[in-house]
Amino acid sequence: MAVLAGAEPFAHTGSTEAGFLLCHGFTGTPASMRPWGDHLAEAGYTVRCPLLPGHGTRWQDMNRTGWEDWYGAVREELLALFATCETVFVAGMSMGGTLTLRLAEEFGERIAGIVLVNPSVLTLRWDAKLLPVLSRILPSVPGVANDIAKPGETELAYSRTPVRAAASLAKLWKVTRADLGKVTQPVLLLHSAVDHIVEPVNSQVILDGIGSEDVTEVVLENSFHVATQDHDAGLIFTRTVDFARSVRRAGQVDAG
């Protein structure tokens, strides 16, 4: 299937000193990350944001993929960044945050720091427990896109949630939660005060579970779930650059 206009992956070639891998969310596309990526590119960073398998075409395609496919895509991009940049950061929103955590768990200190925006590692929805059964009989349910407070903003994402893919996401949550203690890098966690998709308990579970000592938590007071397209987008972008610069300065001090 052809990729939807605007859903294409993107990359910016900047400094070989530092780069960012950006990971988009479940049923979403790199479009939600592009303003973030543009800001990082303007700050001089090399940036890569892949389109996850099954995304950006039609929701039926997602039901033919699973979390291993999505993780494999961001992992491949991360390895490419390792080959070109001295210092590498990973950032993600929603399920992109889950993938970011999983990469941090696997690669440890090779990743200099991570930025999480409304990351997910579980859901309190009662019907989520039925996903393994529903996935065999129900192709899709209404989508979760467009949780944005800012008028006029639209998320480029599927209008339906593919159920088999959602069941696979639940498996990714489980393996990621189990290894949260392996996350030891500096962390910038930004989460919305009001989020209709990812419950606040997610951020608390992450904060309680990770092994990082350098952790900064920022509450986004004026945004809903898709915060990179919402009122607090500018805050996310500037705090990300400040975070990366701080981590790099600390690394230079340690090296000295």
N, C-alpha and C positions, 0 to 999 in steps of 0.2 A: 504494500500500500504506500501511496505517496505521503510524504510528511506534510502536515498542515503548515500553511504559510505562517511564519513566525515561531514555529516550534523547533526550528533547526538548532543543532548544537552550535556552540560558538567558542572561539578561542582568540586571545590577544597575546601577541608575542611582545613581552617587555623585558624587564631585567632578568639576567641569569642568576642574580643573587637571591631573588625570592619570587615564589609563585603561589597561586591559589587554585585549588580544585573546588568547584562549586557543584553541589548535588541538589537537583530539584526534587519535588515531592511526588507522592503517589497520585497517579492519573494526571499529573501536571506535565509541564514542559520547561525547557530552558528559558522561555519567555519571562517567567516569573523571577528569574535570576539575572536577566540581562542588565537591568539598571544597576544592580549590585556589581556585576562584572565590569560594566563600563566605568564605574567609580574606581574600582581597583586598578583598572588599566590606566586611568588618568593619573593615579598615584604612582604608576611606574611598574606595577606588578604584572608578571605573566599570569594569564588566566585561562583555564580550561573548564568548559561546562558541557558534558556529554548529554545526548538525548538517551534516556534509559530505554532498553528493549521493551517493545509493546506499547510505548507511549508516543503521543504526537501523531497518531494516524487515526485509528478507530478503537473503541473500547474492546471490541471482540479480540483484537490482537493481544491485549494484555492477558487475557485468559490462557494464552498459549505460552506465557512466560511465568517466571517465579523469582523469588528473592535472590536466588543464586545468579540468575541472569543479570539482574539490576546491579548486584554487588560486583559481579565480574566486569561490568562496563566501567564503573567508577574506579575499580582496582587497576584496570588497564591504563586509564588516564593518569592515575596517581603514579604508576611506574614510569610513565612517559615524563611526568614532571620531575620525578627524582633524577632522571637522566639529563635534564636541562637546567634545573635550578638548585642552588646550594641549600636554600631553606624553603621548605614546603609547608603550607597551611591547607587545611581542609575545612570547608564550610557547607552547611546544608540547612534546608528548611523542611519541617515536617518529617516525612519518611527520608528525605535527604539528610536530615539530622541523624536518623537512625543509621543510615549508611555511613555517615561521618564517624559516628561512635564505633561502628564495627571496624572501619579502617584503622581508627586509633587503637583499638584492641589488638589488631593483628600486627601493626607496624611500629607501635611503641614510639621510641624517641626519634625515629626517622621522620616523623611528623612533628613539626615544631610547635604547633598549637591548633586548636579547633574552635570553630564558631558555630553555635547552634541557635537556630531560630524556630521556636515552637516545635521542638523535636518530639517524636512519639516513640514510646517503648511499650505501651499497653493501651487498652481502652476499658472503660467501665460499662460500656453498653452491654446489656444483658444478651442481646441477640448475637454478639460476637462469638459466644460459646457454641452457637449453632453453625458457624461457618463451615466446618468440615462436612457437615451433612448438607447444608444448603448449596455448597459448591457443586454437588453432584446433581442437583435438580433445578437450580435457579441460576441462569447465566449472569444476571445483573440486577442491581437495585438502583434507586435514585442516587445521583452523584453528590459529592461534597465540595464542589468547586465554588469559587466566588464568595468566600467568607471574607469580605473586605468592607471596612467602614467608609472608606473614601468614595464619594460619589463619582460616577463616570469611569471607574476602574473595573476592568473585566479580566479575570484569569483565563488564560488559554489552557483549558483542561477538559477532560471528558465530562459529559453531562450524565453519564451513568458510571456506577462503580462495578467493575467486573468481579464477581464473587469468588471465583477460583483464585484470582490474583490477590484478593483481600485475605483469603485463607492463608496464602503464602506469606503475606505481610505479617500475619500473626506469628508465623514461625520465625521470621526474622526478629520480631520483637523479643521472642523467648530466648533465642541464642544471644542476642545483644544484651539483654538484662542480666543473663547469667555471667557475663564477662565484664560487667561495668568496672569492677575493681582493677582491671588491666589498663584502664584509661588513666594515665598519669601526666599527660601533657597539660600545659596551660589551657584553660577553657574560658571562653566568653559565651555565656548563655543568656539569650534574650528571649523573653516570652511575653505574650500579650496578656493584659489584665482580663480581657474578655476574648475568649476563643471558643467558637461554637463547634469546632472539629476535634481538637486535641485538648483533653481535660487537664486542668492545672496540676493534677497529681503526677503527670508525666515528668515535669521539670523537677518536682521534689524527689521522685524516685531516682532520677539521674544524679541530682546533687548529693543525695544520701549514699549513692552506690559507687560513684567514681573515686579513684584513688588520687586524683590531682590535688596538689596543694595550692596552686595558683588558679583560683576560680573567681570569676567576676559575673555577678548576676544583674541583669538589667530588666526592669519591668517596662513593657511598652504600653503606655496608658491610653493611647489613642488609636490602636489598631486591633483588627480581628486576626484571623488565622494567617492569611496571606500577607504578612506584615511587610514583605519586601516591595509590595505594590500599594501600601497603605500610608496613612499619615506619618508613621514613624520610620519610613524607609530611609530618610536622610540620616536619622539617628543611628540606624543599623549600619549604614555605610561608613559614617565617620568613626563610630566606635570600633568597627572592624579594622580600619586602617590604624587607629591609635593602638589597638591591641597588638597588631602585627609588629608595629614599630617598637612597642614596649618589650615584646618577647625577643626581638632581634637585638635590642640594646642589652638586655639581660644576658643573652647568649654571648655577646661580645665581651661583656665584663667577666663572665665565667671563663671564657677562653683566655682572657688576659691574665 
